[in-house]
Amino acid sequence: MATLKGPGEAMEYDGSHLRIGILHARWNSKIVDTLVDGAKKALVSSGVKTENIEIQSVPGSYELPFAAQRMYSASQTQSSTAGNALVSAATDLLASTSTSDLTTTAAPTASKSSSALSQPLDALITIGVLIKGETMHFEYIADAVSHGLMRVQLDSGVPLVFGLLTVLNEEQGMARAGIGEKGGHNHGEDWGKAAVELGVKRNGWA
Ligand code: DLZ
């Protein structure tokens, strides 16, 4: 039965050509790790290859915006380095091959040859769990992280999936990771699907 809450029915998107990052905080790791697993599971079921899922962690949620910005920027640098290596391999090959040989010569490969995609991240899922304590700490971090992540995605042009749970207690967090006493839905799965949809749409709109 369709529920009122949740992202609703969506098309299935093919993630087989995408490179997706998962960046997570290590605070509240039992909940966070389950959410990360849910996100990974959804990425793989949408066709994203495991070698194209890059996972990084930071101590707490407050670190997510800065690390997301650096992670995306590093992926751009890696992809341009891989592109340069390919151009340089092609140039070397052309220099050492007579024109008549070209049709029978294997295509050049960059030195980092694997099936992993050498392209910037198409989308990045940021995951953290903030649990309210006795002070105002929670409010400040939740506000700063939300605004920081929005700023990073609009400034960089890479879609960030907002996997920050801001919960009043541990039970609420467990329920949203699907490990509560009454079960619950693992929101990480929704975030994985959102990353694939946004990665595909981002490329379509580029
Ligand atoms: C300090 C702190 C506290 C009290 N609670 C959480 C939390 O519930 N979830 C979370 O992800 N991080 C928490 N942190 C750590 C901060 O996010 C941050 O890592 C530190 O303030 C260092 O910058």
Residues whose N, C-alpha, C, O or C-beta is under 5 A from the ligand:
A	BS01	DLZ	A25 W27 P59 G60 S61 Y62 G128 V129 L130 I131
